[in-house]
Amino acid sequence: MDLAKRRPKMRGYHGMMVSVDLRTGDAKAERYDPEFSRMFLGGNGFAAKLIFDKVPPHVSPLDPENAVVFSVGPITDTPVWGSSRCHVAALSPLTGLYCDSNFGGNFGTFQKRTGFEALLIQGKSPKPVYLLITEKGAQIKDAAAFWGKTTEQTIAGLQATEGEGAVCAAIGPAGEKGVLFANIIGGGRRIGAAGRGGLGAVMGSKNLKAVVVKGDKRTPIADRGALSRLLKEKREGLKANTKAYTTYGTTFLVNAINAMGMMGAHNNSREVFEQAADISAEVIRERFWKEDVTCHGCPVACGKRVTAERGIFPGKAVKMPEYETLYAMGSMMDHHDLVSLIEANHLCELLGLDTISMGVTLAFAAECLQRGMVSERDLGGAVPFGNGPAILDLIRKTAAREGIGEILSLGSARISTHIGKDAYKVLYAVKGLELAGHSARGLRSMSLSYAVSTRGGSHHDGRPNYLAVDPDPGFAPQPSYIVRNNHFTAVGDSLVMCRFTTERGFGTPVNDGLAAMVNTVTGWSLSAAELEKIGERIYNLERLINVGRGAGRKDDTLPYRVMHEPIPDGPVKGRYCPEEALNKMLDEYYALRGWTRDGFPTKEKLEELGLK
């Protein structure tokens, strides 16, 4: 079939997706109609819809029937800043629920150029393979030579194999071994990671080492002139609002958040890290900075390469640890040696591990040992706070699932169940996913956001609001804020667009400027309210997937420490989220959403959103 002749007359889209069954080797290219794109937009919306339709609720995340979806959106491969990202989704082996994550670099742009906005992968290959996606469709190729290799070796090798223009996303040994928080690393000058929820383990369970994309189709834009004028109008604001990211990357958040008294330390038993200055953006810039790197076509250049002259990667330019890594493996572990933090970050990248889950899991285990809740013998070894070489050793063992790494590979929630007793009281996870570095106690918005997040302990379903810290806004404004912010993030993840450029270039919540940008690309005439309604539809669809898997109000909760132990010191000393405050917010949040008191979308709401 000549796919070019069958392409719908669409702007912003090629109108094609491809489904692959790794068990049978079948690959099928299909077109979708304009109504599908208007309903689900792209990226996360496409992924959620495909998983809802194709994956039965009873399926275990590591079963062959689970699907992993790579998807892009209408603005991918356009001049819109931060539009080179790719979205990945599956049922998470860490949470058992729907999980989506996206990554920057070059992969998303070149997936779009294949002409396929979505790639649905199911089944399990009898041997290690990789997928090559071109304008002609999908090919399953042997990956035996790359099994056991690091992500760096795999990406470099497969991109060389497939030639100029090929971009690879790969798992490391951790994904092959089934570590429940294994990630996917994307190639390009700026390395990207689909980090959360163990999506790399889903690929590993399918014997899928990598996906390689290669194509030359360009995204058709409805009104390129209008788009250029809109971006020019917004550019100075973007530049001003992202200056800190351009200068330091996300590491500027270390001193900023710690100064507010909201940087989790010692497994979040404290929220002021006394050694924060040692791992600050300024020190990294002065001592280790090598060069700025950027995702494809983005002017912000928040990516940085750093070089340490000692340690296990001496003189090698590697990806700088992001704020989240400095929190998870730094302050949460009472660890402030930047060289070993750089090493730990790069080692996780090579082995394919989510640095947030890795670090927070280590911090949890360390406190359990310190408090005598479990012995080293029962756990399989020691997990000390503040010990860089030990952290590196534990990362290696986790990726290999050797010794103590066997239990660490399960993540903190399952370890808590294994330990029993009072271990749950020091667990810092929601729905099984370790919390990111934005305080669930100090930031009132995040108390509700983490609880209701589809992903679990992620800061990407509802965004931290640092403009509402002092004076204390309390809990009353949060349900309405989080509802609209959920819609905003669902739209951004479906476009697919970087959080930084969306928030700092167009602002929040969904607004006329963002709608105008979408319209110039697609030729639609959406109002801001109509665009937000798409976000609401997508978020409800994610919730439906989780409800089908048994989730509800009982899962919309917070860690014990967040609900029972006030922050002990610092500028926001005394803040926490009592259980009664959370329940009151949940009641209002569900009511605003048109859900039942148990957190289930109602038939009336689903009909309103066109979800049958």
C-alpha positions, 0 to 999 in steps of 0.5 A: 500500500502506498501510505503517502496516497492514503494520508489524510489531509491533516496539518500537524499530523501525518495521520499514521501509527504502526502496531507491532507484535513481537511474538509473531513478528507482525507489523501493521501500519494504520491511519487514523482520522482527524476526529481521533486527533481532535479527541486525543491530540497526540503524545500522552492522549494517543498512548492512553487511548491505545492502552485503554483499547488494547490492554485488558485490565487484568494484564500484569505489566510484565506480561506480553499483553502489556503494551509500550507506546512511543508517541509524538504530537502535532507540534513535534518537528515544528519551530515551537520550542521544546517540541522535540520530546517523545512520550512513552507509556505502559502499565507500570511494573512499579505501580501496577497502574498507567504510567507515562514519561517523556524524554528530550533530545532528538528521538521525538523529532525523528520519530515524527519524520518517519510519518508515524505519530504512534508506535504500539508494541506488544508481545514478547520476542523469543530472542533479543531484538530492536525495532527499526521504524522508517517511512516504510513501517517497522522492521524487527531486527536481531539485537543479540550483539547488544544484549547486556550492553550499556545504553551508551554502547547500544545507542552508539552502535545501533545509530552507526548500524542504521546510518546517518539520521538514525536516532536510538532509544534503548534500555540498559542491563537494568531493563533486561534484568527486570529492575522495576524502576528501569528507564529508557534512554534516548539518543541525541546530543542532549541525552534524554530519559523516560525515567519514571515507573519502570518503562525500561523493565516493560521493554526488557520483558519483551526482549526489546533492547531498543527502538531506532527511528529514521525518516525525512517526512516533515510536519505540515504546518497550517500557517507557518507565518502566523506561528512565527509571529506568535513565537516571536511575540513570546520569545523575550518572555521565554528568554527572561523566564528561563535564564536560570535554566540556560545558565545552570540547568535545573541545578539552580533549584538546589539552593532555591528550594533548600532556602525555602526549607523544602529540600528533602534530607535524610529520607525526608525526615528533615527538609533543610539540607545543611550541605546544599551549598556543596552540591549547588548550581554555582559549584557545579558551574565553577568546578565541573561545567564543560558545555551547554547542550540542547534538545533539537531546535530549543533555544533554552539549552538547559542541558549541561555536560560536566567533567570530573578529573577524578573518580571512575569516569576521569576526564569524560564529559557526561550529562550533568545530574539534574536537580531531582538526582541531586535531591534523591542521591544527594540530600535524601542520602545525606551525600554531598560529594559532587564527584560521586554524584556525577558518577552515580548519575552517569552510572544510572544512565549507562545501566538504565535506572531511574535516579529518583526511584534509585536514590529514594529507595536507598534512603528508605532502606538506609533509614530502616536499617538505622532505626533497626526495622531490618537487619543487614543480614535480612536485607542482604547488605548495608545501605549507609547514609553519606557514602558515595562509593557505597552508593555506586556499588549499590547502583551496580548491584541493583542493576544486576539484581545481585546480593542486596540489589535483588531486593533494592530492584523492587523499589521502596514500596515493595521493600516496605511490605517485605520488612513489615513492622513500622517500615511504612512510616518512613516510606516516601512513595505514592501508589508505589512510585517514589516521590520527586523532590518537591515537598509534599508537606511544604508545598500545599499544592503538592499534598493533593497533587501527589495523592491524585496523580495518575503516575503516583509520586510524580511532579508532572501530573500537577506542578509545584507552585513555588509562587504560592509559598509565603504567605501560606495559601493553605489547602482551600485553593488546591483542588481547583488549582490541581484540577486545571493544572492536571488538564494543562499537563495532559495537554502539554504531554500530548502536544508533546511539549517541554514543561519548561517552555510551555510554562515559561513561554506560554504560561499556565493554565491552558490559555489563549496563547497556547490555543493559538499556537496549536491552531497555527500548526493544525489549522483548527480554531480551538478556544482555550476552553476547548483545548482544556477540555481535551486535557480533561478528557485525557486525564479522565481516560488515564483515571479510567485505566487505573480504576479498571485495575482496581484503583480508587480513593484508597490509593489517593493518599500520602506517605505516613510522614507527610500526614503525621510528622510536621516539618521539624525545622526551617522556614516552613517548620510545622507544615504537613498535610493532616489526613483530615485535610487531605480527605477534605481536598479529595472530596472537593477535587472529586466533586469538581471533576464530576467523579464519585466520592470514591474517585470514579468518573461518573457515566455522565462525566464520561458521556460529556467527554465523549468517552464511551 
